């Protein structure tokens, strides 16, 4: 009898880890986005403020630039963060996240020479960490849109 209980518990662990691991990843990425947003609402502390402004300026052909670009980014990151942390309105948050990922990664293509003059600048390191954030966000988005992990061999 104790052996059967142990076998059942061992069989359930991968499913529990997958389910709770994805929830933890979703909430963690959401908290990260909220942290980025808070830093952008206060002028100055974000090391990527200039890159954010310049990127949106170039991506929107000058329609959104300067402090407005930074505030728009902060509001977008706040909404994304809240949807991921609460799990409410996830489809809206995931769509916004898709658009945000374009903006997040764009400095690597738009400002390569400025970010990497003789190696990565502090702003470049800030942008490069977004590669990990983007990968995590893609997993969260896939799960929110219905993808599921398999915990065992195909049956």
Secondary structure, DSSP 4 states (H G I P E B T S, - for coil): -HHHHHHHHHHHHHHHHHHHHHHHHHHHHHHHHHHHHHHHHSTT--TTHHHHHHHHHHHTTTSS-HHHHHHHHHHHHHHHHHHHHH-TTHHHHHHHHHHHHHHHHHHHHHSHHHH-SSS--HHHHHHHHHHHHHHHHHHHHHHHTT-----S---
